[in-house]
Amino acid sequence: MFPNLEEQQRKIKEKLAIQEIEGMSGNGAVIIKSNAIPEIKSIHIDRSKLDVNQEDELEDLLIIAINDAILSAQTTQAQISQEAISDMLPPGLGSLKDLFGG
């Protein structure tokens, strides 16, 4: 039913790798940039928006921003996967939502 499944998986991974995802916390005090695989690409800490000597605060903001980036990446993964699977379905079958009553 799914010809060239390995090729489709490779294409999905390529799309995920080029997606730009951003997680943020503390009104922009901490910004995490990643792709949708997810792989963290950068961490930016705006020292003017927090006291970096407050280790607990910085750790909490990092966790929140990382989790935000991961959640965004998961949402993007689901969208890209849904599109790829819908593209593989024979014409006239609609989407996975139609198939599974979603």
N, C-alpha and C positions, 0 to 999 in steps of 0.2 A: 504493500500500500504506500510506502514511503521510499521511493527510489532515491538513490544517492544520499542516504541518511548521513553518512560521514561527511560528505561535502556540505550538506546543510548545517551540520553541527559546527564545522569549521567557519562557515559564513556567519553564523550566530555569534561565535566567539570573537570574530573580527569586529562585528558591529558593537559588541559589548566593550571591547577594548578601546574603541575610539569615542565612546560616549563620555561626556564631561559631567561629572557628578560633584555636587558641592554640599557639604554638611557644615552647619554653623551653630554656634552657641554664644551666649553672652553678648547679644547685640553686635555680633561680628568680632568679638574679642578673639575667638578661635574659629578658623576656617580650615576645613579639611577638603582637599580636592582628591578625587579618585576617578576611576573609570567604573563601568558597570559590571566588571568581573566579580567582585570588586578588588581593586588594588589601590592602595593609598599612593597618591602621586606627590602630594605636598601637604605640609602643615604650616599655617601662618598664624602667629600669635601677635596680636596688636597690643603691645605693652602699655599703650596709653589708655586702654580700656579696662585694665585689671592690674592688680598688684601681684607681680610674678613671684614675690616673696611669700605669698599666701599659697603654699604648695597644695593644700586641699582644694582650694578654689580652682586652681589651674587644672588639677587632675579631673575634677568634676566637669569642667568645661570641655576638656579633651574627650572624655567619655561621651558626653552629650553630642558633641560635634561628630565623633566617629560613628556613633549609633545613627545619627541623622543621615550621614553619607551612606551607611550600609542599607538603611531602609529605602532611601532613594534609589540605590543601585538595584535592590530587589524588585522594586516597582518597575524600573526600566527593563530588567531581565524578563519579567513576566510579559511586558508589552512586546518586546522584541521576539520572544519565543512564541507568543500568540500569533503575531504577524507571520512568522516563518512557517508555523504549522498550518495556518490558514492558506498560505500560498502553496503548500504541498498537497492540500486536499483537492480532489478532482472537482472540476467546475460543477456548480449546482448544489454542492453539499453545505454551503454556507460556512459558518464559523464553528469553533469548538463549543461556543455558548449554545448554538443551535443543536449540536450533536448531543450535548450533555444536559440540556435544559437549564443553562446558567443564565 
